[in-house]
């Protein structure tokens, strides 16, 4: 059983991990990826913009 699992992991597991890696890299380079990355980059400051209009104290 161990030898079967080892062989499976060496062949199909490696193929799966390679395809997953390439898919994740491709996801970042898709046409709409730049706009999504820009929104994500600035999203941490959205809450600060809401609080600027309120008085602190």
N, CA and C atoms as an extended XYZ file, in Angstrom:
171
Properties=species:S:1:pos:R:3:atomname:S:1:resname:S:1:resid:I:1 pbc="F F F"
N         0.824       -1.189        0.000 N   UNK     1
C         0.000        0.000        0.000 CA  UNK     1
C         0.881        1.272        0.000 C   UNK     1
N         1.933        1.268        0.794 N   UNK     2
C         2.819        2.433        0.849 CA  UNK     2
C         3.442        2.703       -0.514 C   UNK     2
N         3.891        1.658       -1.165 N   UNK     3
C         4.546        1.816       -2.466 CA  UNK     3
C         3.570        2.397       -3.498 C   UNK     3
N         2.316        1.941       -3.453 N   UNK     4
C         1.293        2.479       -4.361 CA  UNK     4
C         1.082        3.975       -4.116 C   UNK     4
N         0.929        4.359       -2.849 N   UNK     5
C         0.703        5.765       -2.528 CA  UNK     5
C         1.917        6.611       -2.889 C   UNK     5
N         3.090        6.070       -2.693 N   UNK     6
C         4.315        6.793       -3.037 CA  UNK     6
C         4.397        7.020       -4.546 C   UNK     6
N         4.096        5.991       -5.314 N   UNK     7
C         4.123        6.106       -6.770 CA  UNK     7
C         3.060        7.090       -7.250 C   UNK     7
N         1.879        7.017       -6.666 N   UNK     8
C         0.795        7.933       -7.026 CA  UNK     8
C         1.187        9.382       -6.736 C   UNK     8
N         1.761        9.628       -5.571 N   UNK     9
C         2.154       10.981       -5.201 CA  UNK     9
C         3.274       11.494       -6.101 C   UNK     9
N         4.193       10.618       -6.478 N   UNK    10
C         5.304       11.032       -7.330 CA  UNK    10
C         4.855       11.385       -8.735 C   UNK    10
N         3.809       10.757       -9.223 N   UNK    11
C         3.386       10.998      -10.600 CA  UNK    11
C         2.190       11.955      -10.653 C   UNK    11
N         1.035       11.503      -10.225 N   UNK    12
C        -0.180       12.321      -10.324 CA  UNK    12
C        -0.170       13.487       -9.349 C   UNK    12
N         0.408       13.289       -8.189 N   UNK    13
C         0.498       14.381       -7.222 CA  UNK    13
C         1.346       15.519       -7.752 C   UNK    13
N         2.465       15.172       -8.374 N   UNK    14
C         3.331       16.185       -8.959 CA  UNK    14
C         2.627       16.915      -10.101 C   UNK    14
N         1.919       16.179      -10.911 N   UNK    15
C         1.167       16.786      -12.008 CA  UNK    15
C         0.102       17.740      -11.474 C   UNK    15
N        -0.629       17.302      -10.456 N   UNK    16
C        -1.673       18.134       -9.861 CA  UNK    16
C        -1.082       19.416       -9.272 C   UNK    16
N         0.016       19.300       -8.534 N   UNK    17
C         0.629       20.474       -7.921 CA  UNK    17
C         1.164       21.434       -8.982 C   UNK    17
N         1.708       20.910      -10.063 N   UNK    18
C         2.210       21.752      -11.144 CA  UNK    18
C         1.067       22.504      -11.815 C   UNK    18
N        -0.027       21.806      -12.096 N   UNK    19
C        -1.185       22.458      -12.721 CA  UNK    19
C        -1.814       23.494      -11.795 C   UNK    19
N        -1.861       23.189      -10.516 N   UNK    20
C        -2.384       24.143       -9.547 CA  UNK    20
C        -1.516       25.402       -9.507 C   UNK    20
N        -0.212       25.224       -9.481 N   UNK    21
C         0.712       26.355       -9.475 CA  UNK    21
C         0.534       27.214      -10.723 C   UNK    21
N         0.484       26.588      -11.877 N   UNK    22
C         0.331       27.335      -13.126 CA  UNK    22
C        -1.024       28.042      -13.181 C   UNK    22
N        -2.060       27.389      -12.657 N   UNK    23
C        -3.382       28.008      -12.613 CA  UNK    23
C        -3.411       29.241      -11.723 C   UNK    23
N        -2.747       29.175      -10.573 N   UNK    24
C        -2.715       30.330       -9.680 CA  UNK    24
C        -1.904       31.474      -10.270 C   UNK    24
N        -0.829       31.149      -10.946 N   UNK    25
C        -0.045       32.187      -11.618 CA  UNK    25
C        -0.875       32.813      -12.742 C   UNK    25
N        -1.561       31.994      -13.510 N   UNK    26
C        -2.409       32.490      -14.596 CA  UNK    26
C        -3.557       33.340      -14.092 C   UNK    26
N        -4.091       33.005      -12.913 N   UNK    27
C        -5.197       33.773      -12.334 CA  UNK    27
C        -4.765       35.222      -12.076 C   UNK    27
N        -3.550       35.411      -11.651 N   UNK    28
C        -3.063       36.765      -11.397 CA  UNK    28
C        -2.827       37.567      -12.659 C   UNK    28
N        -2.598       36.902      -13.778 N   UNK    29
C        -2.316       37.582      -15.037 CA  UNK    29
C        -3.524       37.651      -15.962 C   UNK    29
N        -4.708       37.304      -15.458 N   UNK    30
C        -5.897       37.358      -16.302 CA  UNK    30
C        -6.245       38.815      -16.613 C   UNK    30
N        -7.057       39.070      -17.656 N   UNK    31
C        -7.336       40.452      -18.071 CA  UNK    31
C        -7.915       41.344      -16.973 C   UNK    31
N        -8.816       40.838      -16.138 N   UNK    32
C        -9.411       41.679      -15.097 CA  UNK    32
C        -8.622       41.694      -13.808 C   UNK    32
N        -7.479       41.074      -13.796 N   UNK    33
C        -6.704       40.943      -12.571 CA  UNK    33
C        -6.123       42.242      -12.057 C   UNK    33
N        -5.771       43.147      -12.931 N   UNK    34
C        -5.150       44.400      -12.499 CA  UNK    34
C        -6.139       45.250      -11.698 C   UNK    34
N        -7.356       45.339      -12.170 N   UNK    35
C        -8.363       46.129      -11.453 CA  UNK    35
C        -8.685       45.489      -10.098 C   UNK    35
N        -8.781       44.165      -10.064 N   UNK    36
C        -9.068       43.474       -8.803 CA  UNK    36
C        -7.926       43.656       -7.812 C   UNK    36
N        -6.697       43.607       -8.293 N   UNK    37
C        -5.545       43.798       -7.413 CA  UNK    37
C        -5.512       45.225       -6.870 C   UNK    37
N        -5.871       46.184       -7.697 N   UNK    38
C        -5.883       47.587       -7.249 CA  UNK    38
C        -6.953       47.794       -6.181 C   UNK    38
N        -8.141       47.203       -6.382 N   UNK    39
C        -9.199       47.307       -5.373 CA  UNK    39
C        -8.759       46.660       -4.064 C   UNK    39
N        -8.128       45.504       -4.149 N   UNK    40
C        -7.670       44.812       -2.945 CA  UNK    40
C        -6.575       45.603       -2.236 C   UNK    40
N        -5.708       46.228       -3.016 N   UNK    41
C        -4.603       47.003       -2.445 CA  UNK    41
C        -5.124       48.177       -1.627 C   UNK    41
N        -6.185       48.817       -2.092 N   UNK    42
C        -6.708       49.996       -1.420 CA  UNK    42
C        -7.857       49.681       -0.455 C   UNK    42
N        -8.306       48.460       -0.395 N   UNK    43
C        -9.466       48.118        0.430 CA  UNK    43
C        -9.192       48.272        1.921 C   UNK    43
N        -7.951       48.152        2.340 N   UNK    44
C        -7.674       48.279        3.774 CA  UNK    44
C        -7.861       49.709        4.259 C   UNK    44
N        -7.901       50.670        3.352 N   UNK    45
C        -8.077       52.059        3.737 CA  UNK    45
C        -9.532       52.517        3.652 C   UNK    45
N       -10.438       51.675        3.183 N   UNK    46
C       -11.844       52.058        3.048 CA  UNK    46
C       -12.451       52.442        4.392 C   UNK    46
N       -12.130       51.715        5.424 N   UNK    47
C       -12.693       51.987        6.742 CA  UNK    47
C       -12.184       53.328        7.271 C   UNK    47
N       -10.949       53.672        6.978 N   UNK    48
C       -10.398       54.959        7.416 CA  UNK    48
C       -11.145       56.121        6.757 C   UNK    48
N       -11.511       55.991        5.503 N   UNK    49
C       -12.230       57.054        4.815 CA  UNK    49
C       -13.580       57.307        5.444 C   UNK    49
N       -14.236       56.266        5.931 N   UNK    50
C       -15.549       56.413        6.559 CA  UNK    50
C       -15.429       57.146        7.875 C   UNK    50
N       -14.345       56.937        8.602 N   UNK    51
C       -14.186       57.538        9.918 CA  UNK    51
C       -13.677       58.982        9.868 C   UNK    51
N       -13.163       59.439        8.757 N   UNK    52
C       -12.645       60.810        8.675 CA  UNK    52
C       -13.744       61.844        8.880 C   UNK    52
N       -14.959       61.549        8.470 N   UNK    53
C       -16.070       62.492        8.611 CA  UNK    53
C       -16.623       62.548       10.022 C   UNK    53
N       -16.301       61.590       10.848 N   UNK    54
C       -16.803       61.559       12.224 CA  UNK    54
C       -15.829       62.259       13.157 C   UNK    54
N       -16.376       62.769       14.255 N   UNK    55
C       -15.486       63.379       15.256 CA  UNK    55
C       -14.918       62.284       16.132 C   UNK    55
N       -13.676       62.436       16.465 N   UNK    56
C       -13.025       61.455       17.324 CA  UNK    56
C       -13.120       61.941       18.759 C   UNK    56
N       -13.431       61.001       19.644 N   UNK    57
C       -13.410       61.423       21.027 CA  UNK    57
C       -14.399       60.810       21.883 C   UNK    57
